[in-house]
């Protein structure tokens, strides 16, 4: 695998999990990957990345990106959690980076219009130990 800067990324898939990912990838395609574990690489084995590797398990979700992901599509402007103002950013997408510290079970709620929606609450913490709680909806709540 290769990231948007052209750096190779080592991926580990254990023997029992291999059938789950058979035929999952094609050359020159872009993918959205969730539920993979990024960790320090095991120095006992060769890896394409000098520091980290991504470990896929049966619960890792791989979906082809609807449009190819290119450098010009990835413009991040990470915010510290303490700088997020719900009154200012309620309708905007913002970029954050943190460590997941709590995941609640997903649940089904009834919206004001009577529709049923899956929701899951997660809590993440940033480098300054400031935490925020986020609601994930529908597909994101299920995975």
N, CA, C and O of each residue as an XYZ file, in Angstrom:
572
protein
N       0.852     -1.175      0.000
C       0.000      0.000      0.000
C       0.891      1.229      0.000
O       2.066      1.174      0.362
N       0.294      2.344     -0.419
C       1.023      3.588     -0.499
C       0.096      4.718     -0.062
O      -1.086      4.723     -0.404
N       0.631      5.668      0.692
C      -0.205      6.786      1.114
C      -0.178      7.892      0.066
O       0.462      7.763     -0.978
N      -0.894      8.996      0.369
C      -1.036     10.075     -0.607
C       0.269     10.792     -0.928
O       0.352     11.475     -1.948
N       1.306     10.654     -0.073
C       2.613     11.245     -0.359
C       3.513     10.297     -1.139
O       4.632     10.660     -1.502
N       3.040      9.102     -1.394
C       3.839      8.127     -2.129
C       4.680      7.238     -1.236
O       5.459      6.427     -1.736
N       4.541      7.372      0.087
C       5.284      6.524      1.019
C       4.586      5.173      1.134
O       3.359      5.091      1.187
N       5.390      4.124      1.171
C       4.816      2.788      1.332
C       4.367      2.583      2.765
O       4.981      3.078      3.709
N       3.279      1.840      2.901
C       2.722      1.540      4.217
C       2.659      0.023      4.350
O       2.079     -0.660      3.506
N       3.252     -0.489      5.403
C       3.209     -1.922      5.652
C       1.867     -2.328      6.227
O       1.364     -1.693      7.155
N       1.284     -3.389      5.676
C       0.010     -3.902      6.169
C       0.218     -5.348      6.604
O       0.818     -6.148      5.886
N      -0.287     -5.667      7.786
C      -0.192     -7.021      8.310
C      -1.591     -7.628      8.329
O      -2.522     -7.055      8.897
N      -1.727     -8.795      7.701
C      -2.980     -9.549      7.755
C      -2.610    -10.962      8.184
O      -1.858    -11.647      7.491
N      -3.125    -11.390      9.304
C      -2.792    -12.715      9.810
C      -3.520    -13.798      9.021
O      -4.563    -13.554      8.414
N      -2.949    -14.992      9.044
C      -3.407    -16.109      8.227
C      -4.913    -16.344      8.305
O      -5.567    -16.510      7.275
N      -5.468    -16.358      9.515
C      -6.897    -16.636      9.684
C      -7.779    -15.530      9.092
O      -8.941    -15.771      8.765
N      -7.226    -14.317      8.953
C      -7.988    -13.191      8.431
C      -7.834    -13.002      6.921
O      -8.574    -12.219      6.325
N      -6.896    -13.697      6.300
C      -6.635    -13.530      4.866
C      -7.870    -13.736      3.982
O      -8.103    -12.923      3.088
N      -8.667    -14.785      4.191
C      -9.827    -14.978      3.305
C     -10.795    -13.787      3.301
O     -11.456    -13.525      2.297
N     -10.872    -13.081      4.410
C     -11.776    -11.938      4.525
C     -11.398    -10.817      3.544
O     -12.268    -10.064      3.105
N     -10.105    -10.701      3.199
C      -9.630     -9.608      2.351
C      -9.262    -10.068      0.942
O      -8.745     -9.279      0.151
N      -9.519    -11.326      0.624
C      -9.207    -11.858     -0.699
C      -9.985    -11.091     -1.767
O     -11.211    -10.998     -1.702
N      -9.272    -10.543     -2.747
C      -9.898     -9.802     -3.839
C     -10.390     -8.426     -3.456
O     -11.146     -7.805     -4.203
N      -9.972     -7.943     -2.303
C     -10.460     -6.672     -1.773
C      -9.783     -5.455     -2.420
O     -10.369     -4.373     -2.465
N      -8.566     -5.628     -2.913
C      -7.792     -4.501     -3.419
C      -7.467     -4.663     -4.896
O      -7.312     -5.778     -5.395
N      -7.367     -3.524     -5.590
C      -6.945     -3.482     -6.989
C      -5.875     -2.408     -7.133
O      -5.877     -1.411     -6.412
N      -4.993     -2.619     -8.043
C      -3.901     -1.687     -8.309
C      -4.449     -0.330     -8.753
O      -5.398     -0.263     -9.533
N      -3.850      0.741     -8.256
C      -4.172      2.130     -8.621
C      -5.573      2.572     -8.192
O      -6.159      3.459     -8.813
N      -6.097      1.978     -7.164
C      -7.387      2.393     -6.619
C      -7.150      3.044     -5.259
O      -6.126      2.805     -4.619
N      -8.091      3.857     -4.826
C      -8.029      4.484     -3.513
C      -9.075      3.848     -2.611
O     -10.167      3.499     -3.061
N      -8.732      3.699     -1.330
C      -9.620      3.016     -0.396
C      -9.776      3.816      0.887
O      -8.887      4.566      1.291
N     -10.908      3.640      1.503
C     -11.166      4.179      2.836
C     -11.133      2.980      3.771
O     -11.887      2.023      3.598
N     -10.248      3.041      4.767
C     -10.037      1.907      5.668
C     -10.394      2.340      7.087
O      -9.926      3.372      7.567
N     -11.221      1.548      7.746
C     -11.540      1.826      9.145
C     -11.382      0.546      9.957
O     -11.462     -0.562      9.425
N     -11.159      0.720     11.235
C     -10.978     -0.372     12.196
C      -9.690     -1.160     11.990
O      -9.596     -2.312     12.412
N      -8.704     -0.556     11.350
C      -7.378     -1.168     11.308
C      -6.602     -0.626     12.504
O      -6.914      0.447     13.019
N      -5.606     -1.359     12.936
C      -4.793     -0.936     14.075
C      -3.449     -0.462     13.552
O      -2.751     -1.206     12.862
N      -3.080      0.775     13.877
C      -1.763      1.302     13.520
C      -0.897      1.186     14.761
O      -1.257      1.659     15.838
N       0.266      0.541     14.586
C       1.139      0.339     15.737
C       2.598      0.388     15.298
O       2.901      0.377     14.105
N       3.491      0.441     16.276
C       4.912      0.374     15.960
C       5.180     -0.948     15.263
O       4.639     -1.984     15.649
N       6.012     -0.908     14.239
C       6.252     -2.129     13.486
C       7.056     -3.123     14.314
O       7.832     -2.743     15.190
N       6.857     -4.380     14.024
C       7.582     -5.456     14.664
C       8.953     -5.543     13.996
O       9.050     -5.884     12.817
N       9.995     -5.242     14.735
C      11.348     -5.201     14.168
C      11.869     -6.578     13.769
O      12.909     -6.683     13.118
N      11.162     -7.622     14.152
C      11.581     -8.980     13.792
C      11.282     -9.312     12.333
O      11.810    -10.281     11.788
N      10.423     -8.493     11.699
C       9.998     -8.766     10.334
C      10.293     -7.560      9.450
O      10.363     -6.426      9.925
N      10.464     -7.826      8.149
C      10.641     -6.752      7.192
C       9.352     -5.955      7.080
O       8.261     -6.525      7.111
N       9.474     -4.651      6.952
C       8.310     -3.803      6.739
C       8.671     -2.708      5.754
O       9.813     -2.247      5.727
N       7.704     -2.286      4.939
C       7.926     -1.219      3.971
C       8.010      0.141      4.655
O       8.607      1.069      4.110
N       7.430      0.266      5.818
C       7.441      1.533      6.546
C       8.438      1.416      7.698
O       8.419      0.423      8.425
N       9.308      2.414      7.878
C      10.340      2.285      8.909
C       9.845      2.323     10.348
O      10.558      1.873     11.245
N       8.650      2.843     10.596
C       8.219      3.027     11.982
C       6.906      2.323     12.342
O       6.779      1.774     13.437
N       5.934      2.336     11.429
C       4.600      1.863     11.770
C       4.111      0.825     10.770
O       4.621      0.716      9.655
N       3.112      0.069     11.198
C       2.423     -0.854     10.306
C       0.940     -0.809     10.632
O       0.548     -0.453     11.743
N       0.127     -1.169      9.663
C      -1.308     -1.205      9.836
C      -1.726     -2.673      9.875
O      -1.418     -3.436      8.960
N      -2.426     -3.061     10.934
C      -2.849     -4.452     11.107
C      -4.342     -4.540     10.803
O      -5.158     -3.851     11.415
N      -4.681     -5.403      9.842
C      -6.073     -5.652      9.482
C      -6.565     -6.869     10.261
O      -5.848     -7.860     10.398
N      -7.788     -6.787     10.768
C      -8.474     -7.901     11.422
C      -9.798     -8.123     10.704
O     -10.126     -7.392      9.769
N     -10.550     -9.113     11.127
C     -11.841     -9.400     10.472
C     -12.804     -8.224     10.554
O     -13.663     -8.074      9.686
N     -12.676     -7.387     11.584
C     -13.579     -6.245     11.715
C     -13.071     -4.998     10.986
O     -13.707     -3.946     11.058
N     -11.938     -5.097     10.286
C     -11.441     -3.983      9.481
C     -12.337     -3.846      8.253
O     -12.663     -4.830      7.590
N     -12.718     -2.630      7.972
C     -13.607     -2.350      6.845
C     -12.815     -1.640      5.758
O     -12.162     -0.628      6.014
N     -12.877     -2.174      4.548
C     -12.197     -1.580      3.397
C     -13.247     -1.283      2.344
O     -13.933     -2.185      1.864
N     -13.368     -0.006      1.988
C     -14.306      0.393      0.938
C     -13.540      1.187     -0.105
O     -12.695      2.016      0.233
N     -13.837      0.933     -1.376
C     -13.215      1.725     -2.423
C     -13.743      3.152     -2.323
O     -14.945      3.370     -2.177
N     -12.835      4.118     -2.403
C     -13.238      5.520     -2.344
C     -14.077      5.850     -3.574
O     -13.743      5.413     -4.675
N     -15.162      6.614     -3.412
C     -16.026      6.918     -4.548
C     -15.303      7.692     -5.648
O     -15.614      7.543     -6.829
N     -14.345      8.511     -5.255
C     -13.490      9.206     -6.220
C     -12.054      9.003     -5.768
O     -11.794      8.890     -4.570
N     -11.123      8.954     -6.701
C      -9.732      8.757     -6.303
C      -9.279      9.844     -5.324
O      -9.608     11.020     -5.480
N      -8.531      9.429     -4.334
C      -8.019     10.374     -3.352
C      -6.662     10.854     -3.845
O      -5.743     10.058     -4.037
N      -6.545     12.149     -4.045
C      -5.297     12.741     -4.523
C      -4.825     13.784     -3.526
O      -5.586     14.214     -2.659
N      -3.570     14.187     -3.650
C      -2.998     15.177     -2.738
C      -3.852     16.433     -2.638
O      -4.040     16.969     -1.545
N      -4.371     16.908     -3.767
C      -5.132     18.151     -3.744
C      -6.484     17.992     -3.059
O      -7.122     18.989     -2.723
N      -6.935     16.751     -2.843
C      -8.178     16.506     -2.107
C      -7.957     16.477     -0.598
O      -8.920     16.554      0.164
N      -6.727     16.368     -0.162
C      -6.412     16.223      1.257
C      -5.772     17.496      1.790
O      -4.550     17.645      1.770
N      -6.590     18.391      2.256
C      -6.101     19.628      2.852
C      -6.563     19.647      4.298
O      -7.704     20.009      4.586
N      -5.690     19.261      5.195
C      -6.053     19.179      6.603
C      -5.692     20.470      7.318
O      -4.670     21.095      7.033
N      -6.542     20.850      8.238
C      -6.290     21.995      9.096
C      -6.687     21.560     10.511
O      -7.761     21.907     11.000
N      -5.803     20.796     11.156
C      -6.121     20.212     12.455
C      -6.315     21.284     13.511
O      -5.574     22.265     13.573
N      -7.324     21.075     14.337
C      -7.634     22.002     15.428
C      -7.396     21.313     16.763
O      -7.646     20.117     16.910
N      -6.908     22.081     17.737
C      -6.869     21.591     19.106
C      -8.302     21.564     19.620
O      -9.111     22.421     19.265
N      -8.611     20.585     20.449
C      -9.975     20.446     20.951
C     -10.439     21.697     21.687
O     -11.607     22.075     21.599
N      -9.537     22.331     22.402
C      -9.907     23.521     23.183
C     -10.321     24.689     22.293
O     -10.964     25.626     22.767
N      -9.960     24.645     21.000
C     -10.291     25.724     20.068
C     -11.595     25.481     19.319
O     -12.028     26.328     18.536
N     -12.220     24.339     19.551
C     -13.480     24.041     18.865
C     -14.608     24.784     19.567
O     -14.800     24.643     20.775
N     -15.342     25.565     18.813
C     -16.483     26.316     19.336
C     -17.737     25.778     18.649
O     -17.908     25.974     17.446
N     -18.603     25.113     19.383
C     -19.786     24.482     18.813
C     -20.673     25.500     18.109
O     -21.347     25.157     17.138
N     -20.686     26.747     18.577
C     -21.493     27.776     17.927
C     -20.921     28.177     16.573
O     -21.664     28.563     15.671
N     -19.616     28.087     16.431
C     -18.948     28.465     15.182
C     -18.853     27.278     14.233
O     -19.046     27.435     13.028
N     -18.556     26.087     14.763
C     -18.233     24.935     13.932
C     -19.364     23.912     13.792
O     -19.139     22.828     13.253
N     -20.553     24.223     14.256
C     -21.645     23.247     14.247
C     -21.987     22.755     12.848
O     -22.346     21.588     12.690
N     -21.892     23.584     11.849
C     -22.272     23.202     10.484
C     -21.053     22.903      9.605
O     -21.214     22.514      8.448
N     -19.857     23.075     10.127
C     -18.637     22.884      9.349
C     -18.020     21.528      9.615
O     -18.249     20.915     10.658
N     -17.237     21.073      8.660
C     -16.370     19.924      8.904
C     -15.056     20.470      9.438
O     -14.515     21.442      8.911
N     -14.555     19.842     10.477
C     -13.263     20.260     11.024
C     -12.371     19.036     11.119
O     -12.856     17.907     11.175
N     -11.074     19.262     11.136
C     -10.096     18.190     11.235
C      -9.554     18.138     12.658
O      -9.110     19.147     13.207
N      -9.601     16.940     13.248
C      -9.057     16.725     14.581
C      -8.200     15.471     14.554
O      -8.365     14.606     13.694
N      -7.297     15.386     15.493
C      -6.468     14.199     15.646
C      -6.426     13.877     17.125
O      -6.095     14.736     17.942
N      -6.760     12.643     17.477
C      -6.784     12.278     18.874
C      -6.707     10.779     19.051
O      -6.635     10.016     18.088
N      -6.723     10.383     20.294
C      -6.678      8.966     20.657
C      -8.047      8.575     21.185
O      -8.604      9.237     22.061
N      -8.576      7.497     20.643
C      -9.873      6.989     21.056
C      -9.747      6.383     22.454
O      -8.940      5.480     22.674
N     -10.547      6.883     23.393
C     -10.448      6.379     24.768
C     -11.725      5.707     25.257
O     -11.705      5.007     26.270
N     -12.846      5.912     24.544
C     -14.097      5.303     24.999
C     -15.028      5.104     23.799
O     -15.182      5.992     22.961
N     -15.640      3.926     23.736
C     -16.615      3.611     22.695
C     -17.834      3.002     23.368
O     -17.725      1.970     24.031
N     -18.979      3.621     23.208
C     -20.220      3.077     23.753
C     -20.875      2.175     22.715
O     -20.575      2.272     21.525
N     -21.753      1.313     23.155
C     -22.520      0.455     22.252
C     -23.390      1.334     21.357
O     -23.880      2.379     21.786
N     -23.576      0.903     20.115
C     -24.478      1.649     19.238
C     -25.914      1.427     19.711
O     -26.231      0.410     20.327
N     -26.760      2.387     19.413
C     -28.168      2.267     19.777
C     -29.005      2.893     18.682
O     -28.510      3.693     17.888
N     -30.260      2.531     18.643
C     -31.183      3.084     17.660
C     -32.034      4.136     18.356
O     -32.632      3.888     19.403
N     -32.072      5.324     17.744
C     -32.903      6.393     18.300
C     -33.973      6.761     17.273
O     -33.847      6.455     16.088
N     -35.013      7.414     17.744
C     -36.069      7.896     16.868
C     -35.870      9.388     16.677
O     -35.807     10.138     17.652
N     -35.769      9.832     15.411
C     -35.558     11.246     15.116
C     -36.850     12.028     15.331
O     -37.915     11.446     15.537
N     -36.740     13.345     15.280
C     -37.913     14.201     15.431
C     -38.969     13.910     14.373
O     -40.164     14.086     14.610
N     -38.516     13.463     13.202
C     -39.442     13.164     12.104
C     -39.945     11.732     12.154
O     -40.685     11.306     11.267
N     -39.550     10.973     13.191
C     -40.047      9.619     13.367
C     -39.181      8.524     12.767
O     -39.481      7.342     12.936
N     -38.104      8.897     12.064
C     -37.220      7.895     11.470
C     -36.304      7.265     12.503
O     -35.988      7.880     13.521
N     -35.883      6.050     12.240
C     -34.960      5.345     13.126
C     -33.530      5.565     12.631
O     -33.259      5.449     11.436
N     -32.629      5.877     13.540
C     -31.232      6.144     13.196
C     -30.315      5.407     14.175
O     -30.563      5.377     15.380
N     -29.232      4.803     13.617
C     -28.200      4.213     14.467
C     -27.247      5.314     14.911
O     -26.852      6.159     14.107
N     -26.880      5.308     16.183
C     -25.932      6.285     16.707
C     -25.012      5.589     17.698
O     -25.436      4.689     18.423
N     -23.758      6.006     17.728
C     -22.769      5.492     18.677
C     -21.967      6.686     19.186
O     -21.588      7.566     18.413
N     -21.718      6.707     20.475
C     -20.957      7.787     21.092
C     -19.525      7.329     21.348
O     -19.291      6.262     21.916
N     -18.563      8.162     20.913
C     -17.156      7.884     21.187
C     -16.539      9.095     21.864
O     -17.032     10.214     21.727
N     -15.465      8.866     22.590
C     -14.723      9.951     23.221
C     -13.272      9.844     22.783
O     -12.672      8.770     22.823
N     -12.717     10.982     22.362
C     -11.298     11.027     21.991
C     -10.604     12.112     22.796
O     -11.238     13.059     23.261
N      -9.296     11.965     22.954
C      -8.490     12.923     23.706
C      -7.350     13.395     22.807
O      -6.799     12.612     22.032
N      -6.998     14.680     22.913
C      -5.913     15.212     22.085
C      -4.606     15.256     22.863
O      -4.530     14.776     23.994
N      -3.582     15.834     22.253
C      -2.240     15.856     22.844
C      -2.174     16.651     24.144
O      -1.247     16.472     24.934
N      -3.155     17.530     24.372
C      -3.207     18.320     25.608
C      -4.116     17.696     26.657
O      -4.437     18.331     27.663
N      -4.536     16.436     26.422
C      -5.424     15.686     27.312
C      -6.809     16.308     27.432
O      -7.507     16.097     28.424
N      -7.198     17.064     26.435
C      -8.549     17.619     26.357
C      -9.403     16.586     25.622
O      -8.996     16.100     24.567
N     -10.568     16.242     26.150
C     -11.396     15.213     25.518
C     -12.654     15.824     24.924
O     -13.159     16.843     25.395
N     -13.147     15.171     23.876
C     -14.432     15.533     23.288
C     -15.203     14.252     23.021
O     -14.624     13.196     22.767
N     -16.519     14.371     23.085
C     -17.407     13.253     22.787
C     -18.076     13.534     21.444
O     -18.550     14.641     21.185
N     -18.103     12.511     20.601
C     -18.603     12.643     19.235
C     -19.663     11.577     19.003
O     -19.516     10.440     19.453
N     -20.732     11.944     18.300
C     -21.744     10.973     17.881
C     -21.451     10.530     16.458
O     -21.280     11.357     15.563
N     -21.394      9.231     16.257
C     -21.251      8.663     14.925
C     -22.620      8.152     14.507
O     -23.325      7.533     15.304
N     -23.004      8.411     13.250
C     -24.336      8.077     12.781
C     -24.296      7.031     11.676
O     -23.341      6.965     10.901
N     -25.346      6.213     11.612
C     -25.602      5.249     10.559
C     -24.402      4.333     10.295
O     -23.991      3.615     11.207
N     -23.818      4.327      9.076
C     -22.709      3.429      8.741
C     -21.562      3.552      9.730
O     -21.007      2.544     10.167
N     -21.205      4.776     10.084
C     -20.095      4.982     11.005
C     -20.418      4.407     12.382
O     -19.522      3.908     13.063
N     -21.651      4.466     12.793
C     -22.055      3.927     14.103
C     -22.024      2.398     14.110
O     -21.779      1.780     15.146
N     -22.271      1.798     12.957
C     -22.351      0.347     12.878
C     -20.978     -0.303     12.821
O     -20.841     -1.472     13.181
N     -19.983      0.406     12.388
C     -18.651     -0.165     12.220
C     -17.702      0.483     13.166
O     -16.520      0.142     13.184
